[in-house]
Structures are given as C-alpha cells and as structure tokens.
Amino acid sequence: MTFRPDHELHKRRKGRNIGVGLVLVGFVALVFLLTVVKVERGGSLQGFDHTQRIDMVPQGSNK
C-alpha cells in the first residue's frame, strides 16, 4: 500500500498552520513575560473594583 504525495494545497496550508502556531506561541510567551515582570516588580498588584481604598489614595491627599 503506497501513499499518494501531498497536494500543493496541503503544503501551503501546513506552512500557514506552522506560521499561525509560531505567532500564537510568541503571544503566549509575551503575556507570560509581562506577567513575570509585573510580579517581580511588586508594584500595585491590587485590581480596580470601583471602590476607594486607603492604600490606593496617594500620600498627602486631603480627600
């Protein structure tokens, strides 16, 4: 039993799929690296939930 060679259309699709896969892996790596940098920096890790909290008010504010 022999397999027929791939059609030219399949070769182009495979190339596009590899390209999309590499872009997706790059995006995931970028999001991961940004998360790591944010956590390492420490900064303000609290989210914004539309309430005023004393630890979010700038120092020296008279409000």
PDB file of N, H, CA, C and O in Angstrom:
ATOM      1  N   MET A   1       0.843  -1.173   0.000  1.00  0.00           N
ATOM      2  CA  MET A   1       0.000   0.000   0.000  1.00  0.00           C
ATOM      3  C   MET A   1       0.893   1.241   0.000  1.00  0.00           C
ATOM      4  O   MET A   1       1.735   1.414   0.881  1.00  0.00           O
ATOM      5  N   THR A   2       0.700   2.078  -0.974  1.00  0.00           N
ATOM      6  H   THR A   2       0.016   1.938  -1.689  1.00  0.00           H
ATOM      7  CA  THR A   2       1.505   3.290  -1.076  1.00  0.00           C
ATOM      8  C   THR A   2       0.630   4.509  -0.831  1.00  0.00           C
ATOM      9  O   THR A   2      -0.560   4.515  -1.144  1.00  0.00           O
ATOM     10  N   PHE A   3       1.238   5.524  -0.272  1.00  0.00           N
ATOM     11  H   PHE A   3       2.205   5.519  -0.018  1.00  0.00           H
ATOM     12  CA  PHE A   3       0.532   6.778  -0.044  1.00  0.00           C
ATOM     13  C   PHE A   3       0.823   7.728  -1.191  1.00  0.00           C
ATOM     14  O   PHE A   3       1.936   7.784  -1.714  1.00  0.00           O
ATOM     15  N   ARG A   4      -0.202   8.469  -1.566  1.00  0.00           N
ATOM     16  H   ARG A   4      -1.106   8.424  -1.141  1.00  0.00           H
ATOM     17  CA  ARG A   4      -0.004   9.452  -2.619  1.00  0.00           C
ATOM     18  C   ARG A   4       0.750  10.651  -2.052  1.00  0.00           C
ATOM     19  O   ARG A   4       0.596  10.969  -0.873  1.00  0.00           O
ATOM     20  N   PRO A   5       1.551  11.311  -2.855  1.00  0.00           N
ATOM     21  CA  PRO A   5       2.250  12.509  -2.357  1.00  0.00           C
ATOM     22  C   PRO A   5       1.243  13.625  -2.047  1.00  0.00           C
ATOM     23  O   PRO A   5       0.180  13.713  -2.663  1.00  0.00           O
ATOM     24  N   ASP A   6       1.605  14.467  -1.080  1.00  0.00           N
ATOM     25  H   ASP A   6       2.468  14.395  -0.580  1.00  0.00           H
ATOM     26  CA  ASP A   6       0.722  15.575  -0.691  1.00  0.00           C
ATOM     27  C   ASP A   6       0.499  16.519  -1.852  1.00  0.00           C
ATOM     28  O   ASP A   6       1.398  16.783  -2.651  1.00  0.00           O
ATOM     29  N   HIS A   7      -0.698  17.012  -1.924  1.00  0.00           N
ATOM     30  H   HIS A   7      -1.428  16.797  -1.275  1.00  0.00           H
ATOM     31  CA  HIS A   7      -1.025  18.011  -2.939  1.00  0.00           C
ATOM     32  C   HIS A   7      -0.387  19.343  -2.548  1.00  0.00           C
ATOM     33  O   HIS A   7      -0.104  19.575  -1.372  1.00  0.00           O
ATOM     34  N   GLU A   8      -0.166  20.199  -3.510  1.00  0.00           N
ATOM     35  H   GLU A   8      -0.396  20.010  -4.465  1.00  0.00           H
ATOM     36  CA  GLU A   8       0.475  21.502  -3.260  1.00  0.00           C
ATOM     37  C   GLU A   8      -0.338  22.340  -2.285  1.00  0.00           C
ATOM     38  O   GLU A   8       0.230  23.107  -1.506  1.00  0.00           O
ATOM     39  N   LEU A   9      -1.660  22.204  -2.317  1.00  0.00           N
ATOM     40  H   LEU A   9      -2.121  21.582  -2.950  1.00  0.00           H
ATOM     41  CA  LEU A   9      -2.533  22.939  -1.403  1.00  0.00           C
ATOM     42  C   LEU A   9      -2.265  22.546   0.047  1.00  0.00           C
ATOM     43  O   LEU A   9      -2.265  23.400   0.934  1.00  0.00           O
ATOM     44  N   HIS A  10      -2.038  21.266   0.287  1.00  0.00           N
ATOM     45  H   HIS A  10      -2.038  20.572  -0.434  1.00  0.00           H
ATOM     46  CA  HIS A  10      -1.753  20.798   1.641  1.00  0.00           C
ATOM     47  C   HIS A  10      -0.427  21.346   2.161  1.00  0.00           C
ATOM     48  O   HIS A  10      -0.295  21.659   3.344  1.00  0.00           O
ATOM     49  N   LYS A  11       0.535  21.456   1.278  1.00  0.00           N
ATOM     50  H   LYS A  11       0.428  21.202   0.317  1.00  0.00           H
ATOM     51  CA  LYS A  11       1.836  22.008   1.678  1.00  0.00           C
ATOM     52  C   LYS A  11       1.702  23.471   2.084  1.00  0.00           C
ATOM     53  O   LYS A  11       2.317  23.906   3.057  1.00  0.00           O
ATOM     54  N   ARG A  12       0.891  24.238   1.331  1.00  0.00           N
ATOM     55  H   ARG A  12       0.392  23.884   0.540  1.00  0.00           H
ATOM     56  CA  ARG A  12       0.693  25.649   1.682  1.00  0.00           C
ATOM     57  C   ARG A  12      -0.057  25.784   3.003  1.00  0.00           C
ATOM     58  O   ARG A  12       0.281  26.634   3.827  1.00  0.00           O
ATOM     59  N   ARG A  13      -1.069  24.952   3.204  1.00  0.00           N
ATOM     60  H   ARG A  13      -1.343  24.262   2.535  1.00  0.00           H
ATOM     61  CA  ARG A  13      -1.816  25.002   4.465  1.00  0.00           C
ATOM     62  C   ARG A  13      -0.917  24.655   5.648  1.00  0.00           C
ATOM     63  O   ARG A  13      -1.011  25.266   6.713  1.00  0.00           O
ATOM     64  N   LYS A  14      -0.059  23.682   5.452  1.00  0.00           N
ATOM     65  H   LYS A  14       0.017  23.186   4.587  1.00  0.00           H
ATOM     66  CA  LYS A  14       0.857  23.289   6.533  1.00  0.00           C
ATOM     67  C   LYS A  14       1.776  24.451   6.886  1.00  0.00           C
ATOM     68  O   LYS A  14       2.034  24.700   8.063  1.00  0.00           O
ATOM     69  N   GLY A  15       2.264  25.154   5.894  1.00  0.00           N
ATOM     70  H   GLY A  15       2.054  24.952   4.937  1.00  0.00           H
ATOM     71  CA  GLY A  15       3.118  26.313   6.138  1.00  0.00           C
ATOM     72  C   GLY A  15       2.383  27.408   6.891  1.00  0.00           C
ATOM     73  O   GLY A  15       2.935  28.018   7.806  1.00  0.00           O
ATOM     74  N   ARG A  16       1.138  27.656   6.504  1.00  0.00           N
ATOM     75  H   ARG A  16       0.690  27.160   5.760  1.00  0.00           H
ATOM     76  CA  ARG A  16       0.342  28.676   7.203  1.00  0.00           C
ATOM     77  C   ARG A  16       0.054  28.252   8.641  1.00  0.00           C
ATOM     78  O   ARG A  16       0.116  29.068   9.560  1.00  0.00           O
ATOM     79  N   ASN A  17      -0.260  26.974   8.826  1.00  0.00           N
ATOM     80  H   ASN A  17      -0.310  26.311   8.079  1.00  0.00           H
ATOM     81  CA  ASN A  17      -0.537  26.489  10.183  1.00  0.00           C
ATOM     82  C   ASN A  17       0.685  26.620  11.083  1.00  0.00           C
ATOM     83  O   ASN A  17       0.563  26.972  12.256  1.00  0.00           O
ATOM     84  N   ILE A  18       1.845  26.339  10.540  1.00  0.00           N
ATOM     85  H   ILE A  18       1.944  26.053   9.587  1.00  0.00           H
ATOM     86  CA  ILE A  18       3.075  26.489  11.324  1.00  0.00           C
ATOM     87  C   ILE A  18       3.291  27.957  11.673  1.00  0.00           C
ATOM     88  O   ILE A  18       3.682  28.276  12.796  1.00  0.00           O
ATOM     89  N   GLY A  19       3.038  28.853  10.718  1.00  0.00           N
ATOM     90  H   GLY A  19       2.721  28.593   9.806  1.00  0.00           H
ATOM     91  CA  GLY A  19       3.177  30.283  10.970  1.00  0.00           C
ATOM     92  C   GLY A  19       2.230  30.771  12.053  1.00  0.00           C
ATOM     93  O   GLY A  19       2.638  31.514  12.946  1.00  0.00           O
ATOM     94  N   VAL A  20       0.972  30.362  11.981  1.00  0.00           N
ATOM     95  H   VAL A  20       0.641  29.759  11.256  1.00  0.00           H
ATOM     96  CA  VAL A  20      -0.012  30.763  12.993  1.00  0.00           C
ATOM     97  C   VAL A  20       0.372  30.186  14.351  1.00  0.00           C
ATOM     98  O   VAL A  20       0.228  30.853  15.375  1.00  0.00           O
ATOM     99  N   GLY A  21       0.857  28.960  14.361  1.00  0.00           N
ATOM    100  H   GLY A  21       0.974  28.417  13.530  1.00  0.00           H
ATOM    101  CA  GLY A  21       1.293  28.342  15.617  1.00  0.00           C
ATOM    102  C   GLY A  21       2.451  29.094  16.258  1.00  0.00           C
ATOM    103  O   GLY A  21       2.481  29.284  17.473  1.00  0.00           O
ATOM    104  N   LEU A  22       3.401  29.520  15.436  1.00  0.00           N
ATOM    105  H   LEU A  22       3.377  29.366  14.448  1.00  0.00           H
ATOM    106  CA  LEU A  22       4.539  30.275  15.969  1.00  0.00           C
ATOM    107  C   LEU A  22       4.109  31.640  16.508  1.00  0.00           C
ATOM    108  O   LEU A  22       4.618  32.096  17.532  1.00  0.00           O
ATOM    109  N   VAL A  23       3.174  32.286  15.819  1.00  0.00           N
ATOM    110  H   VAL A  23       2.761  31.915  14.987  1.00  0.00           H
ATOM    111  CA  VAL A  23       2.660  33.573  16.310  1.00  0.00           C
ATOM    112  C   VAL A  23       1.936  33.381  17.638  1.00  0.00           C
ATOM    113  O   VAL A  23       2.087  34.190  18.553  1.00  0.00           O
ATOM    114  N   LEU A  24       1.156  32.317  17.743  1.00  0.00           N
ATOM    115  H   LEU A  24       1.034  31.660  16.999  1.00  0.00           H
ATOM    116  CA  LEU A  24       0.439  32.032  18.991  1.00  0.00           C
ATOM    117  C   LEU A  24       1.411  31.757  20.134  1.00  0.00           C
ATOM    118  O   LEU A  24       1.222  32.268  21.238  1.00  0.00           O
ATOM    119  N   VAL A  25       2.433  30.971  19.888  1.00  0.00           N
ATOM    120  H   VAL A  25       2.587  30.556  18.991  1.00  0.00           H
ATOM    121  CA  VAL A  25       3.439  30.689  20.919  1.00  0.00           C
ATOM    122  C   VAL A  25       4.151  31.977  21.323  1.00  0.00           C
ATOM    123  O   VAL A  25       4.418  32.184  22.507  1.00  0.00           O
ATOM    124  N   GLY A  26       4.462  32.841  20.368  1.00  0.00           N
ATOM    125  H   GLY A  26       4.245  32.673  19.406  1.00  0.00           H
ATOM    126  CA  GLY A  26       5.092  34.124  20.680  1.00  0.00           C
ATOM    127  C   GLY A  26       4.204  35.000  21.539  1.00  0.00           C
ATOM    128  O   GLY A  26       4.687  35.643  22.471  1.00  0.00           O
ATOM    129  N   PHE A  27       2.903  35.037  21.241  1.00  0.00           N
ATOM    130  H   PHE A  27       2.510  34.514  20.484  1.00  0.00           H
ATOM    131  CA  PHE A  27       1.965  35.836  22.041  1.00  0.00           C
ATOM    132  C   PHE A  27       1.875  35.309  23.468  1.00  0.00           C
ATOM    133  O   PHE A  27       1.886  36.091  24.420  1.00  0.00           O
ATOM    134  N   VAL A  28       1.787  34.005  23.623  1.00  0.00           N
ATOM    135  H   VAL A  28       1.779  33.370  22.851  1.00  0.00           H
ATOM    136  CA  VAL A  28       1.719  33.411  24.960  1.00  0.00           C
ATOM    137  C   VAL A  28       3.001  33.717  25.733  1.00  0.00           C
ATOM    138  O   VAL A  28       2.941  34.024  26.924  1.00  0.00           O
ATOM    139  N   ALA A  29       4.152  33.639  25.078  1.00  0.00           N
ATOM    140  H   ALA A  29       4.200  33.389  24.111  1.00  0.00           H
ATOM    141  CA  ALA A  29       5.421  33.952  25.731  1.00  0.00           C
ATOM    142  C   ALA A  29       5.465  35.418  26.151  1.00  0.00           C
ATOM    143  O   ALA A  29       5.960  35.734  27.234  1.00  0.00           O
ATOM    144  N   LEU A  30       4.957  36.316  25.311  1.00  0.00           N
ATOM    145  H   LEU A  30       4.555  36.060  24.432  1.00  0.00           H
ATOM    146  CA  LEU A  30       4.929  37.736  25.645  1.00  0.00           C
ATOM    147  C   LEU A  30       4.060  38.007  26.865  1.00  0.00           C
ATOM    148  O   LEU A  30       4.466  38.745  27.763  1.00  0.00           O
ATOM    149  N   VAL A  31       2.877  37.422  26.905  1.00  0.00           N
ATOM    150  H   VAL A  31       2.547  36.823  26.175  1.00  0.00           H
ATOM    151  CA  VAL A  31       1.988  37.599  28.065  1.00  0.00           C
ATOM    152  C   VAL A  31       2.638  37.024  29.319  1.00  0.00           C
ATOM    153  O   VAL A  31       2.551  37.628  30.388  1.00  0.00           O
ATOM    154  N   PHE A  32       3.280  35.877  29.206  1.00  0.00           N
ATOM    155  H   PHE A  32       3.351  35.387  28.337  1.00  0.00           H
ATOM    156  CA  PHE A  32       3.947  35.270  30.361  1.00  0.00           C
ATOM    157  C   PHE A  32       5.077  36.164  30.871  1.00  0.00           C
ATOM    158  O   PHE A  32       5.207  36.377  32.076  1.00  0.00           O
ATOM    159  N   LEU A  33       5.888  36.682  29.959  1.00  0.00           N
ATOM    160  H   LEU A  33       5.783  36.508  28.980  1.00  0.00           H
ATOM    161  CA  LEU A  33       7.000  37.541  30.374  1.00  0.00           C
ATOM    162  C   LEU A  33       6.505  38.837  31.016  1.00  0.00           C
ATOM    163  O   LEU A  33       7.084  39.298  32.000  1.00  0.00           O
ATOM    164  N   LEU A  34       5.451  39.423  30.476  1.00  0.00           N
ATOM    165  H   LEU A  34       4.980  39.049  29.677  1.00  0.00           H
ATOM    166  CA  LEU A  34       4.889  40.627  31.085  1.00  0.00           C
ATOM    167  C   LEU A  34       4.355  40.336  32.481  1.00  0.00           C
ATOM    168  O   LEU A  34       4.488  41.166  33.381  1.00  0.00           O
ATOM    169  N   THR A  35       3.760  39.181  32.668  1.00  0.00           N
ATOM    170  H   THR A  35       3.651  38.507  31.938  1.00  0.00           H
ATOM    171  CA  THR A  35       3.269  38.786  33.992  1.00  0.00           C
ATOM    172  C   THR A  35       4.421  38.613  34.966  1.00  0.00           C
ATOM    173  O   THR A  35       4.341  39.067  36.107  1.00  0.00           O
ATOM    174  N   VAL A  36       5.485  37.966  34.532  1.00  0.00           N
ATOM    175  H   VAL A  36       5.549  37.597  33.605  1.00  0.00           H
ATOM    176  CA  VAL A  36       6.647  37.761  35.403  1.00  0.00           C
ATOM    177  C   VAL A  36       7.261  39.101  35.800  1.00  0.00           C
ATOM    178  O   VAL A  36       7.613  39.293  36.964  1.00  0.00           O
ATOM    179  N   VAL A  37       7.394  40.018  34.865  1.00  0.00           N
ATOM    180  H   VAL A  37       7.109  39.862  33.920  1.00  0.00           H
ATOM    181  CA  VAL A  37       7.963  41.331  35.168  1.00  0.00           C
ATOM    182  C   VAL A  37       7.078  42.075  36.156  1.00  0.00           C
ATOM    183  O   VAL A  37       7.588  42.702  37.084  1.00  0.00           O
ATOM    184  N   LYS A  38       5.772  42.019  35.976  1.00  0.00           N
ATOM    185  H   LYS A  38       5.358  41.510  35.221  1.00  0.00           H
ATOM    186  CA  LYS A  38       4.834  42.708  36.868  1.00  0.00           C
ATOM    187  C   LYS A  38       4.941  42.138  38.284  1.00  0.00           C
ATOM    188  O   LYS A  38       4.937  42.900  39.250  1.00  0.00           O
ATOM    189  N   VAL A  39       5.034  40.838  38.422  1.00  0.00           N
ATOM    190  H   VAL A  39       5.037  40.218  37.637  1.00  0.00           H
ATOM    191  CA  VAL A  39       5.109  40.208  39.743  1.00  0.00           C
ATOM    192  C   VAL A  39       6.456  40.503  40.398  1.00  0.00           C
ATOM    193  O   VAL A  39       6.510  40.773  41.598  1.00  0.00           O
ATOM    194  N   GLU A  40       7.546  40.456  39.627  1.00  0.00           N
ATOM    195  H   GLU A  40       7.503  40.237  38.652  1.00  0.00           H
ATOM    196  CA  GLU A  40       8.864  40.716  40.204  1.00  0.00           C
ATOM    197  C   GLU A  40       9.004  42.160  40.676  1.00  0.00           C
ATOM    198  O   GLU A  40       9.650  42.424  41.690  1.00  0.00           O
ATOM    199  N   ARG A  41       8.404  43.085  39.950  1.00  0.00           N
ATOM    200  H   ARG A  41       7.878  42.870  39.126  1.00  0.00           H
ATOM    201  CA  ARG A  41       8.499  44.492  40.325  1.00  0.00           C
ATOM    202  C   ARG A  41       7.766  44.779  41.629  1.00  0.00           C
ATOM    203  O   ARG A  41       8.136  45.702  42.355  1.00  0.00           O
ATOM    204  N   GLY A  42       6.747  44.011  41.929  1.00  0.00           N
ATOM    205  H   GLY A  42       6.446  43.262  41.339  1.00  0.00           H
ATOM    206  CA  GLY A  42       5.993  44.218  43.157  1.00  0.00           C
ATOM    207  C   GLY A  42       4.865  45.193  42.950  1.00  0.00           C
ATOM    208  O   GLY A  42       3.701  44.793  42.980  1.00  0.00           O
ATOM    209  N   GLY A  43       5.162  46.445  42.744  1.00  0.00           N
ATOM    210  H   GLY A  43       6.107  46.770  42.720  1.00  0.00           H
ATOM    211  CA  GLY A  43       4.172  47.478  42.447  1.00  0.00           C
ATOM    212  C   GLY A  43       2.808  47.257  43.080  1.00  0.00           C
ATOM    213  O   GLY A  43       2.677  46.536  44.069  1.00  0.00           O
ATOM    214  N   SER A  44       1.825  47.869  42.514  1.00  0.00           N
ATOM    215  H   SER A  44       1.932  48.455  41.711  1.00  0.00           H
ATOM    216  CA  SER A  44       0.458  47.715  42.979  1.00  0.00           C
ATOM    217  C   SER A  44      -0.161  46.522  42.267  1.00  0.00           C
ATOM    218  O   SER A  44      -0.455  46.578  41.073  1.00  0.00           O
ATOM    219  N   LEU A  45      -0.351  45.457  43.008  1.00  0.00           N
ATOM    220  H   LEU A  45      -0.112  45.412  43.978  1.00  0.00           H
ATOM    221  CA  LEU A  45      -0.912  44.253  42.420  1.00  0.00           C
ATOM    222  C   LEU A  45      -2.414  44.165  42.640  1.00  0.00           C
ATOM    223  O   LEU A  45      -3.036  43.171  42.266  1.00  0.00           O
ATOM    224  N   GLN A  46      -3.006  45.194  43.245  1.00  0.00           N
ATOM    225  H   GLN A  46      -2.500  46.001  43.549  1.00  0.00           H
ATOM    226  CA  GLN A  46      -4.437  45.163  43.505  1.00  0.00           C
ATOM    227  C   GLN A  46      -5.194  45.629  42.278  1.00  0.00           C
ATOM    228  O   GLN A  46      -4.746  46.508  41.542  1.00  0.00           O
ATOM    229  N   GLY A  47      -6.345  45.025  42.076  1.00  0.00           N
ATOM    230  H   GLY A  47      -6.709  44.311  42.674  1.00  0.00           H
ATOM    231  CA  GLY A  47      -7.167  45.387  40.933  1.00  0.00           C
ATOM    232  C   GLY A  47      -8.025  46.607  41.221  1.00  0.00           C
ATOM    233  O   GLY A  47      -8.108  47.062  42.362  1.00  0.00           O
ATOM    234  N   PHE A  48      -8.655  47.126  40.198  1.00  0.00           N
ATOM    235  H   PHE A  48      -8.588  46.756  39.271  1.00  0.00           H
ATOM    236  CA  PHE A  48      -9.529  48.286  40.324  1.00  0.00           C
ATOM    237  C   PHE A  48     -10.961  47.791  40.348  1.00  0.00           C
ATOM    238  O   PHE A  48     -11.450  47.253  39.355  1.00  0.00           O
ATOM    239  N   ASP A  49     -11.643  47.968  41.481  1.00  0.00           N
ATOM    240  H   ASP A  49     -11.246  48.405  42.289  1.00  0.00           H
ATOM    241  CA  ASP A  49     -13.009  47.477  41.611  1.00  0.00           C
ATOM    242  C   ASP A  49     -14.008  48.590  41.925  1.00  0.00           C
ATOM    243  O   ASP A  49     -15.046  48.329  42.533  1.00  0.00           O
ATOM    244  N   HIS A  50     -13.710  49.826  41.520  1.00  0.00           N
ATOM    245  H   HIS A  50     -12.867  50.038  41.027  1.00  0.00           H
ATOM    246  CA  HIS A  50     -14.601  50.980  41.642  1.00  0.00           C
ATOM    247  C   HIS A  50     -14.916  51.352  43.083  1.00  0.00           C
ATOM    248  O   HIS A  50     -15.971  51.925  43.357  1.00  0.00           O
ATOM    249  N   THR A  51     -14.030  51.037  43.994  1.00  0.00           N
ATOM    250  H   THR A  51     -13.174  50.571  43.772  1.00  0.00           H
ATOM    251  CA  THR A  51     -14.179  51.485  45.376  1.00  0.00           C
ATOM    252  C   THR A  51     -12.896  52.169  45.792  1.00  0.00           C
ATOM    253  O   THR A  51     -11.810  51.820  45.329  1.00  0.00           O
ATOM    254  N   GLN A  52     -13.031  53.152  46.674  1.00  0.00           N
ATOM    255  H   GLN A  52     -13.913  53.436  47.051  1.00  0.00           H
ATOM    256  CA  GLN A  52     -11.845  53.873  47.133  1.00  0.00           C
ATOM    257  C   GLN A  52     -11.287  53.155  48.354  1.00  0.00           C
ATOM    258  O   GLN A  52     -11.999  52.910  49.328  1.00  0.00           O
ATOM    259  N   ARG A  53     -10.017  52.827  48.287  1.00  0.00           N
ATOM    260  H   ARG A  53      -9.439  53.026  47.496  1.00  0.00           H
ATOM    261  CA  ARG A  53      -9.344  52.171  49.407  1.00  0.00           C
ATOM    262  C   ARG A  53      -8.213  53.057  49.867  1.00  0.00           C
ATOM    263  O   ARG A  53      -7.576  53.731  49.057  1.00  0.00           O
ATOM    264  N   ILE A  54      -7.961  53.062  51.144  1.00  0.00           N
ATOM    265  H   ILE A  54      -8.478  52.515  51.802  1.00  0.00           H
ATOM    266  CA  ILE A  54      -6.968  53.953  51.723  1.00  0.00           C
ATOM    267  C   ILE A  54      -5.569  53.665  51.178  1.00  0.00           C
ATOM    268  O   ILE A  54      -4.763  54.584  51.034  1.00  0.00           O
ATOM    269  N   ASP A  55      -5.276  52.413  50.877  1.00  0.00           N
ATOM    270  H   ASP A  55      -5.930  51.666  50.994  1.00  0.00           H
ATOM    271  CA  ASP A  55      -3.938  52.087  50.378  1.00  0.00           C
ATOM    272  C   ASP A  55      -3.755  52.488  48.915  1.00  0.00           C
ATOM    273  O   ASP A  55      -2.636  52.451  48.405  1.00  0.00           O
ATOM    274  N   MET A  56      -4.833  52.870  48.235  1.00  0.00           N
ATOM    275  H   MET A  56      -5.743  52.900  48.649  1.00  0.00           H
ATOM    276  CA  MET A  56      -4.743  53.303  46.845  1.00  0.00           C
ATOM    277  C   MET A  56      -4.706  54.826  46.718  1.00  0.00           C
ATOM    278  O   MET A  56      -4.424  55.348  45.640  1.00  0.00           O
ATOM    279  N   VAL A  57      -4.991  55.551  47.820  1.00  0.00           N
ATOM    280  H   VAL A  57      -5.220  55.127  48.696  1.00  0.00           H
ATOM    281  CA  VAL A  57      -5.010  57.013  47.793  1.00  0.00           C
ATOM    282  C   VAL A  57      -3.575  57.521  47.875  1.00  0.00           C
ATOM    283  O   VAL A  57      -2.820  57.078  48.741  1.00  0.00           O
ATOM    284  N   PRO A  58      -3.180  58.440  46.992  1.00  0.00           N
ATOM    285  CA  PRO A  58      -1.811  58.967  47.036  1.00  0.00           C
ATOM    286  C   PRO A  58      -1.523  59.663  48.379  1.00  0.00           C
ATOM    287  O   PRO A  58      -2.412  60.263  48.983  1.00  0.00           O
ATOM    288  N   GLN A  59      -0.287  59.570  48.822  1.00  0.00           N
ATOM    289  H   GLN A  59       0.435  59.083  48.331  1.00  0.00           H
ATOM    290  CA  GLN A  59       0.119  60.198  50.083  1.00  0.00           C
ATOM    291  C   GLN A  59       0.000  61.721  49.977  1.00  0.00           C
ATOM    292  O   GLN A  59       0.335  62.305  48.947  1.00  0.00           O
ATOM    293  N   GLY A  60      -0.478  62.358  51.049  1.00  0.00           N
ATOM    294  H   GLY A  60      -0.751  61.883  51.886  1.00  0.00           H
ATOM    295  CA  GLY A  60      -0.588  63.805  51.080  1.00  0.00           C
ATOM    296  C   GLY A  60      -1.891  64.321  50.502  1.00  0.00           C
ATOM    297  O   GLY A  60      -2.072  65.532  50.378  1.00  0.00           O
ATOM    298  N   SER A  61      -2.806  63.424  50.144  1.00  0.00           N
ATOM    299  H   SER A  61      -2.659  62.440  50.245  1.00  0.00           H
ATOM    300  CA  SER A  61      -4.094  63.848  49.602  1.00  0.00           C
ATOM    301  C   SER A  61      -5.022  64.221  50.765  1.00  0.00           C
ATOM    302  O   SER A  61      -5.048  63.524  51.779  1.00  0.00           O
ATOM    303  N   ASN A  62      -5.783  65.315  50.625  1.00  0.00           N
ATOM    304  H   ASN A  62      -5.761  65.881  49.801  1.00  0.00           H
ATOM    305  CA  ASN A  62      -6.668  65.783  51.687  1.00  0.00           C
ATOM    306  C   ASN A  62      -8.107  65.353  51.471  1.00  0.00           C
ATOM    307  O   ASN A  62      -9.011  65.950  52.055  1.00  0.00           O
ATOM    308  N   LYS A  63      -8.345  64.366  50.673  1.00  0.00           N
ATOM    309  H   LYS A  63      -7.611  63.881  50.198  1.00  0.00           H
ATOM    310  CA  LYS A  63      -9.727  63.914  50.421  1.00  0.00           C
ATOM    311  C   LYS A  63     -10.196  62.926  51.432  1.00  0.00           C
ATOM    312  O   LYS A  63     -11.331  62.456  51.356  1.00  0.00           O
TER     313      LYS A  63
END
